[in-house]
Structure formats: structure tokens, C-alpha cells
Amino acid sequence: MSASRTRATVAALHAELVRSGLVVWTAGNVSARVPGADLMVIKPSGVSYDDLNAENMVVCDLDGRPVDDALAPSSDTAAHAYVYRAMPHVGGVVHTHSTYATAWAARGEPIPCVLTAMADEFGGPIPVGPFALIGGDDIGRGIVETLDGHRSPAVLMRNHGVFTLGPTPRAAVKAAVMCEDVARTVHLARCLGEPIGLPPEAVDALHDRYQNVYGQR
């Protein structure tokens, strides 16, 4: 996939964040690695979702520097770039402040694995990463360190919001949608009482089935 095709893909996927109610105003972003190149594509900073298109997506190197005279990239670019440098298997990164998942992040509490949908997508609880200021490598470093050895493609960065990873940018968007969905459901379950956790062997079996058997092959 060329840089131009990646720009079109990233622009289109931002509409999925809006459609799923994961973002407000200009917050949040999707990025994608450009296959076969040490480049990434990310949303421009502070531009309305209604105004996003393939042409104003920003191509950066993997240090987060724009490669042409484009718009300024997202303020989260350094975090995305760090993930791509540290995790070669990652092809897409998403960041949102989606309401329920970010509420868990504000409490610094992992979302417990009490739903089959969580076992399917996340393979266990959704972990919490450390607090870090926006703009440098610290957020990216926290993402990578938290998810190292973890099956979850999502991390709740404390007092900030959600970051999700995937082999493709679409997979990362799906993980962001699912993260908010389970965050809301588990919150509602806790309002009614203490949720019942899934046994580890069931989590393993569900995750294996969903990742390796479910869907079309």
C-alpha cells in the first residue's frame, strides 16, 4: 500500500470514530504505518472531523517528523511514532477519550475480564498504563511497556484516555470500538453488583477461538 492509499485509508477510518461516538470536537486520532517504508500517516492537529480528507492527512517519518510541507501533525504523533519504532508488528494506532473507557482510566483501574466479548478481543483485562504528559515519547513508552507480553490490543493511559493497536489501522479502530463497549457494560454491571469473573482457562479458549477460528478464512 502506497503512502497515498494509506492517507485515504486513515482519512476514512476517522469517520468510524465519529460514527461510533468515540470522539468529540477535534480530539482523538488514527494513524497507520506505510507498508514497506519507514513512514506513518496521521491526522493533522486541531482540524475538524468534517474537514478531514486524504489530502490533509500528514505523512511523517518514524521519529514523528513530517516529510513535506503539510499541516502540523497530531499532538500525539510522538506517541504513535514510538509505538511503530518499538513494535514492528503494529500497523495501526488509535487514540480516543471515549467516555466510559476514559472514566476507568481516570480511576487508574483495569477493566476486569468478565465478558466473553472481552476474552475474545482482549484476551483478559484491559490494563492501565502510567500517566504521562502529551508531546514527547513518554506516552508511547508507557503504551509499549504496559502491553509488553499482554494479549490486549488496548491500554487505558491513566488520567488521559485509550490507545489501541492492531496489525492494521482498521483492527486498531475495531479495538477502540470494542474497548468502549465493554467499558460501558462492565460499568453498568458494577452498578448492579459485583461482576463474575471468567476462569482463566475459559478466557484462553475464547480468545483462541475468536482469533483463530471465528469469521471467514
C-alpha positions as CSV (number, residue, x, y, z in Angstrom):
1,M,0.0,0.0,0.0
2,S,1.5,3.4,-1.0
3,A,1.5,6.5,1.1
4,S,-1.4,7.9,-0.9
5,R,-3.5,4.8,-0.3
6,T,-2.6,4.9,3.3
7,R,-3.7,8.5,3.6
8,A,-7.1,7.6,2.1
9,T,-7.5,4.7,4.5
10,V,-6.6,6.8,7.5
11,A,-8.9,9.6,6.5
12,A,-11.8,7.1,6.1
13,L,-11.2,5.4,9.4
14,H,-11.6,8.7,11.3
15,A,-15.2,8.7,10.3
16,E,-15.6,5.4,12.1
17,L,-14.5,7.1,15.4
18,V,-17.3,9.7,14.9
19,R,-19.8,7.1,13.9
20,S,-19.2,5.1,17.0
21,G,-19.3,8.1,19.3
22,L,-15.7,7.8,20.4
23,V,-14.6,11.4,19.9
24,V,-15.7,14.9,20.3
25,W,-14.6,18.1,18.6
26,T,-11.1,17.5,17.2
27,A,-9.9,15.1,19.9
28,G,-8.6,11.6,19.0
29,N,-6.7,10.3,16.1
30,V,-5.9,7.3,13.9
31,S,-2.5,6.5,12.4
32,A,-1.2,3.9,10.1
33,R,2.2,2.6,9.2
34,V,3.0,2.9,5.5
35,P,3.8,-0.7,4.4
36,G,7.4,-1.1,3.1
37,A,8.6,2.3,4.3
38,D,9.7,3.9,7.5
39,L,6.8,6.2,7.4
40,M,3.4,6.7,9.1
41,V,0.3,8.7,8.3
42,I,-1.7,10.5,11.0
43,K,-4.5,13.1,11.4
44,P,-3.5,16.8,11.4
45,S,-3.7,18.7,14.6
46,G,-6.8,20.6,15.5
47,V,-8.7,20.0,12.3
48,S,-12.4,19.3,12.4
49,Y,-13.5,15.7,11.6
50,D,-15.8,17.2,8.9
51,D,-12.8,18.7,7.1
52,L,-10.6,15.6,7.1
53,N,-9.7,14.1,3.8
54,A,-6.9,12.1,2.2
55,E,-5.1,15.2,1.1
56,N,-4.7,16.7,4.6
57,M,-3.5,13.6,6.3
58,V,0.1,14.1,7.4
59,V,2.9,11.7,6.3
60,C,5.7,11.5,9.0
61,D,8.9,9.6,9.4
62,L,9.0,7.2,12.4
63,D,10.5,9.9,14.6
64,G,7.3,11.9,14.1
65,R,8.7,14.5,11.7
66,P,6.5,15.5,8.7
67,V,8.2,14.6,5.4
68,D,6.8,17.5,3.4
69,D,5.2,21.0,4.0
70,A,2.0,19.5,5.2
71,L,-0.2,20.6,8.1
72,A,1.2,20.1,11.6
73,P,0.5,16.5,12.7
74,S,-1.5,15.5,15.8
75,S,-0.1,16.4,19.2
76,D,0.0,12.6,19.8
77,T,2.3,11.9,16.9
78,A,5.4,11.2,19.1
79,A,3.5,8.6,21.0
80,H,2.3,6.8,17.8
81,A,5.8,7.0,16.3
82,Y,7.4,5.5,19.4
83,V,5.0,2.5,19.2
84,Y,5.8,1.9,15.5
85,R,9.6,2.0,16.2
86,A,9.3,-0.3,19.2
87,M,6.7,-2.7,17.8
88,P,7.3,-3.7,14.2
89,H,4.2,-5.9,14.0
90,V,1.9,-2.9,14.7
91,G,0.3,-1.4,11.6
92,G,-2.2,1.0,13.1
93,V,-2.7,3.0,16.3
94,V,-5.8,4.8,17.6
95,H,-6.3,7.2,20.4
96,T,-9.6,8.3,21.9
97,H,-11.0,9.8,25.0
98,S,-14.2,7.7,24.8
99,T,-16.4,8.3,27.8
100,Y,-16.6,5.0,29.7
101,A,-13.2,3.7,29.0
102,T,-11.6,7.1,29.9
103,A,-13.6,7.0,33.2
104,W,-11.8,3.8,34.0
105,A,-8.5,5.5,33.1
106,A,-9.3,8.4,35.4
107,R,-9.7,5.9,38.3
108,G,-6.5,4.1,37.3
109,E,-8.3,0.8,37.3
110,P,-8.0,-2.0,34.7
111,I,-11.3,-3.2,33.2
112,P,-11.7,-6.8,34.6
113,C,-12.4,-9.6,32.1
114,V,-16.0,-10.5,33.0
115,L,-17.4,-10.8,29.5
116,T,-16.9,-13.3,26.7
117,A,-16.5,-10.3,24.3
118,M,-13.6,-9.2,26.4
119,A,-12.0,-12.6,26.3
120,D,-12.5,-12.7,22.5
121,E,-10.9,-9.3,21.7
122,F,-8.6,-8.6,24.6
123,G,-7.6,-12.0,26.0
124,G,-8.0,-10.7,29.5
125,P,-8.4,-7.5,31.4
126,I,-7.7,-4.2,29.7
127,P,-4.6,-2.8,31.5
128,V,-3.8,0.7,32.8
129,G,-0.6,2.5,31.7
130,P,1.2,5.3,33.6
131,F,0.3,8.9,33.5
132,A,2.5,10.9,31.0
133,L,2.3,14.4,29.5
134,I,1.4,14.8,25.9
135,G,4.0,15.8,23.3
136,G,7.0,13.5,23.8
137,D,7.9,9.8,23.9
138,D,6.7,9.2,27.4
139,I,3.1,8.2,26.4
140,G,4.5,5.8,23.7
141,R,6.9,4.3,26.1
142,G,4.2,3.7,28.6
143,I,2.0,2.1,26.0
144,V,4.7,-0.3,24.9
145,E,5.9,-1.2,28.4
146,T,2.3,-1.8,29.6
147,L,1.3,-4.0,26.6
148,D,4.6,-6.0,26.5
149,G,3.6,-9.6,27.0
150,H,-0.1,-8.7,27.2
151,R,-2.7,-10.0,24.8
152,S,-4.8,-6.8,25.0
153,P,-4.6,-4.5,22.0
154,A,-5.9,-1.7,24.2
155,V,-4.4,0.2,27.1
156,L,-6.0,2.8,29.4
157,M,-3.4,5.6,29.9
158,R,-4.1,6.9,33.4
159,N,-5.9,10.3,33.6
160,H,-5.8,10.5,29.8
161,G,-7.6,8.0,27.6
162,V,-7.5,5.0,25.4
163,F,-4.8,3.8,23.0
164,T,-5.3,0.7,20.8
165,L,-3.0,-1.1,18.5
166,G,-3.6,-3.5,15.6
167,P,-1.8,-5.2,12.7
168,T,-3.8,-2.9,10.5
169,P,-5.4,0.5,11.3
170,R,-8.8,-0.9,10.9
171,A,-8.1,-3.6,13.5
172,A,-6.9,-0.8,15.9
173,V,-10.2,1.1,15.3
174,K,-12.2,-2.1,16.0
175,A,-10.3,-2.5,19.3
176,A,-11.1,1.1,20.2
177,V,-14.8,0.5,19.5
178,M,-14.8,-2.7,21.5
179,C,-12.9,-1.2,24.4
180,E,-15.6,1.5,24.8
181,D,-18.4,-1.1,24.5
182,V,-17.0,-3.4,27.2
183,A,-16.1,-0.4,29.4
184,R,-19.7,0.7,29.4
185,T,-21.1,-2.8,30.0
186,V,-18.8,-3.6,32.9
187,H,-19.5,-0.2,34.4
188,L,-23.3,-0.9,34.3
189,A,-22.7,-4.4,35.7
190,R,-20.8,-2.9,38.7
191,C,-23.7,-0.5,39.3
192,L,-25.9,-3.6,39.8
193,G,-23.4,-5.6,41.9
194,E,-20.0,-7.3,41.7
195,P,-19.4,-8.8,38.2
196,I,-18.5,-12.5,38.0
197,G,-15.0,-13.1,36.5
198,L,-14.3,-15.6,33.8
199,P,-11.9,-18.5,34.7
200,P,-8.5,-18.2,33.0
201,E,-9.0,-21.4,31.0
202,A,-12.3,-20.1,29.6
203,V,-10.6,-16.8,28.7
204,D,-7.8,-18.7,26.9
205,A,-10.3,-20.9,25.0
206,L,-12.5,-18.0,24.0
207,H,-9.5,-15.9,22.8
208,D,-8.1,-18.7,20.8
209,R,-11.4,-19.4,19.1
210,Y,-12.1,-15.8,18.2
211,Q,-8.6,-15.1,17.0
212,N,-8.1,-18.3,15.0
213,V,-11.4,-19.8,14.1
214,Y,-14.2,-17.1,14.1
215,G,-15.2,-15.5,10.8
216,Q,-14.2,-16.2,7.2
217,R,-10.8,-17.7,6.4
